[in-house]
């Protein structure tokens, strides 16, 4: 059980990027009535942006 929790905390920034930032960005895109490029839906765009930020924070080890 400890190993599972350690793994979750290790991937915390990535999970936060997908779980919080992706829906947030999707809602912002929808509210601004912006059409994402390449026929992407707002959620797919949010997943790309949120996942990218989470991956960046995961690699760097910090959000700042």
C-alpha positions in Angstrom: 0.0 0.0 0.0 2.9 2.3 0.8 4.3 1.7 -2.7 1.1 2.7 -4.3 0.9 6.0 -2.4 4.5 6.8 -3.2 3.8 6.2 -6.9 0.7 8.5 -6.7 2.7 11.2 -5.0 5.6 10.8 -7.5 3.2 11.4 -10.4 1.3 14.1 -8.5 2.1 17.0 -10.9 1.2 15.0 -13.9 -2.1 13.9 -12.3 -2.9 17.4 -11.2 -2.3 18.7 -14.7 -4.7 16.2 -16.2 -7.2 16.3 -13.4 -7.4 20.0 -12.7 -5.9 22.0 -15.4 -7.4 20.1 -18.3 -11.0 20.7 -17.4 -10.2 24.2 -16.3 -8.6 25.0 -19.7 -11.5 23.3 -21.5 -14.0 25.5 -19.6 -12.1 28.7 -20.3 -11.9 27.8 -24.0 -15.7 27.2 -24.1 -16.5 30.4 -22.2 -14.4 32.5 -24.5 -16.1 30.8 -27.6 -12.6 30.0 -29.0 -12.4 27.3 -31.6 -9.3 25.1 -31.1 -7.2 24.4 -34.2 -7.1 21.2 -36.2 -10.7 20.3 -35.3 -9.8 19.5 -31.7 -12.5 19.7 -29.0 -12.0 22.0 -26.1 -11.4 19.0 -23.8 -8.7 17.6 -26.0 -7.0 20.9 -26.1 -7.3 21.2 -22.4 -5.8 17.7 -22.0 -2.9 18.7 -24.2 -2.2 21.9 -22.4 -2.8 20.5 -18.9 -0.8 17.4 -19.6 2.0 19.5 -21.0 2.2 21.7 -17.9 2.0 18.7 -15.7 4.7 16.9 -17.6 6.9 20.0 -17.4 6.4 20.3 -13.6 7.1 16.5 -13.3 10.4 16.8 -15.2 11.5 20.1 -13.5 10.3 19.0 -10.1 8.5 22.3 -9.4 5.6 24.3 -10.8 7.5 27.6 -10.7 
